[in-house]
Amino acid sequence: MQVGLLELLDTTFLIDLVNNDSGALAKAKDMDMNGIVPVLSVISSHEYLFGVHLRYRNDKKVLSLKLAGARRDLGSFEMLPLTQEITELSAEIHASLSAKGEIIGINDIYVGATALYHNLRLITRDVLHFERINGLRVGNY
C-alpha cells in the first residue's frame, strides 16, 4: 500500500470524476494538493466495470473500447481487496442495519466495511446512505 494519507473513493466519485463533474474534479484537485492518496475497493472496480458492460453490451466494438478506457481509469488507483476480515465486519454491519430496517446495498456495505477496516474516510456523493454505517467517516464533494 502507498504511504501517505489515504481516502477510499466510492464508485459514485469515480463515475463523477470520469464524467468531469465539477465537484468531483475540485475534490480530486484538493486531494492531490494535500497529498491524499485515493484508493478504491475492488467492489468499486466491479461496479464500474458492470456499468460499462451493462450500458454497451449490445455493441461489442464499442464495449471493447469502453472496457479498455475503464481499465485505464481503474489502473490509476490502488485496489483494496475484499478480505476475510472485511467480510466479517461487513456481516456485522449488514446485521446491524437489517435489525434497524436501514438496509443499504450489499456492495455499499462491502465498501463501507473496507473503509472502516482500513480506518479510511469514504468519499462519496451518497453521504446520507453511507452515514447509516456506524463509525464510518464520510466526506462528500
Secondary structure per residue as TSV (DSSP state, phi and psi in degrees):
chain	resnum	aa	ss	phi	psi
A	1	M	-	360.0	144.0
A	2	Q	-	-67.6	149.9
A	3	V	S	-89.8	143.4
A	4	G	S	131.1	179.2
A	5	L	E	-74.3	123.6
A	6	L	E	-107.4	147.9
A	7	E	E	-135.6	140.1
A	8	L	E	-90.4	128.1
A	9	L	E	-94.2	131.6
A	10	D	-	-76.5	160.3
A	11	T	H	-57.7	-35.8
A	12	T	H	-58.9	-40.0
A	13	F	H	-65.0	-45.1
A	14	L	H	-59.5	-46.7
A	15	I	H	-61.4	-46.4
A	16	D	H	-64.0	-37.7
A	17	L	H	-63.1	-46.8
A	18	V	H	-63.9	-32.0
A	19	N	T	-88.9	12.0
A	20	N	T	59.9	36.0
A	21	D	-	-63.6	130.8
A	22	S	H	-61.7	-38.2
A	23	G	H	-65.9	-43.4
A	24	A	H	-66.5	-40.7
A	25	L	H	-63.8	-41.8
A	26	A	H	-65.4	-40.8
A	27	K	H	-65.0	-42.2
A	28	A	H	-61.6	-42.1
A	29	K	H	-63.9	-43.2
A	30	D	H	-62.2	-42.8
A	31	M	H	-61.7	-44.3
A	32	D	H	-62.5	-44.8
A	33	M	H	-65.5	-27.3
A	34	N	T	-100.0	11.3
A	35	G	T	69.9	23.2
A	36	I	E	-86.1	129.0
A	37	V	E	-95.6	116.2
A	38	P	E	-81.0	136.1
A	39	V	E	-128.6	161.4
A	40	L	E	-123.6	153.3
A	41	S	E	-84.0	148.9
A	42	V	H	-60.6	-22.1
A	43	I	H	-65.4	-40.0
A	44	S	H	-66.1	-35.7
A	45	S	H	-59.8	-46.6
A	46	H	H	-58.5	-48.9
A	47	E	H	-61.8	-40.9
A	48	Y	H	-64.8	-47.7
A	49	L	H	-67.5	-36.2
A	50	F	H	-58.5	-44.9
A	51	G	H	-60.2	-40.6
A	52	V	H	-65.4	-47.4
A	53	H	H	-59.7	-44.3
A	54	L	H	-66.0	-45.1
A	55	R	H	-69.1	-36.8
A	56	Y	H	-112.7	16.4
A	57	R	T	-61.9	-22.2
A	58	N	T	-90.5	-2.4
A	59	D	-	-134.1	95.1
A	60	K	H	-59.5	-35.1
A	61	K	H	-67.8	-47.4
A	62	V	H	-66.1	-40.6
A	63	L	H	-57.0	-45.3
A	64	S	H	-60.0	-43.5
A	65	L	H	-65.9	-44.0
A	66	K	H	-67.0	-37.0
A	67	L	H	-65.8	-39.0
A	68	A	H	-61.7	-42.4
A	69	G	H	-64.8	-41.5
A	70	A	H	-63.6	-40.6
A	71	R	H	-64.1	-37.7
A	72	R	H	-63.7	-46.0
A	73	D	H	-56.9	-49.5
A	74	L	H	-67.9	-30.6
A	75	G	H	-65.7	-13.0
A	76	S	T	-77.5	-9.7
A	77	F	S	-121.5	147.3
A	78	E	E	-75.2	139.9
A	79	M	E	-104.8	129.2
A	80	L	E	-92.6	129.3
A	81	P	-	-77.5	162.7
A	82	L	-	-90.6	109.4
A	83	T	-	-105.1	171.3
A	84	Q	H	-58.9	-41.4
A	85	E	H	-62.6	-40.5
A	86	I	H	-69.6	-38.0
A	87	T	H	-67.7	-33.3
A	88	E	H	-66.0	-43.1
A	89	L	H	-65.2	-41.0
A	90	S	H	-65.6	-34.9
A	91	A	H	-64.3	-40.8
A	92	E	H	-62.9	-45.5
A	93	I	H	-61.6	-46.0
A	94	H	H	-58.5	-46.2
A	95	A	H	-63.7	-42.6
A	96	S	H	-62.7	-46.0
A	97	L	H	-66.1	-40.3
A	98	S	H	-61.4	-43.7
A	99	A	H	-62.5	-30.3
A	100	K	H	-91.7	-2.9
A	101	G	T	70.9	27.1
A	102	E	-	-114.8	45.8
A	103	I	-	-61.1	138.1
A	104	I	-	-124.3	168.0
A	105	G	-	-60.0	146.3
A	106	I	H	-60.6	-37.2
A	107	N	H	-63.0	-37.0
A	108	D	H	-68.9	-33.0
A	109	I	H	-64.8	-42.8
A	110	Y	H	-62.2	-43.8
A	111	V	H	-64.0	-46.0
A	112	G	H	-61.4	-42.3
A	113	A	H	-64.3	-36.3
A	114	T	H	-62.3	-45.1
A	115	A	H	-62.4	-45.4
A	116	L	H	-62.4	-46.6
A	117	Y	H	-58.9	-40.9
A	118	H	T	-92.2	4.2
A	119	N	T	54.9	48.9
A	120	L	-	-112.0	150.2
A	121	R	E	-79.9	140.2
A	122	L	E	-99.0	125.4
A	123	I	E	-98.6	120.8
A	124	T	-	-154.2	159.4
A	125	R	S	-91.9	-8.1
A	126	D	-	-99.2	54.2
A	127	V	H	-59.5	-50.0
A	128	L	H	-58.7	-35.4
A	129	H	H	-64.7	-51.6
A	130	F	H	-76.3	-22.8
A	131	E	T	-66.5	-9.8
A	132	R	T	-69.3	-20.4
A	133	I	S	-83.5	113.4
A	134	N	T	-58.5	126.6
A	135	G	T	88.0	-8.3
A	136	L	-	-76.6	128.6
A	137	R	-	-88.3	124.9
A	138	V	E	-123.1	135.3
A	139	G	E	-124.7	151.1
A	140	N	-	-122.1	-171.0
A	141	Y	-	-149.5	360.0
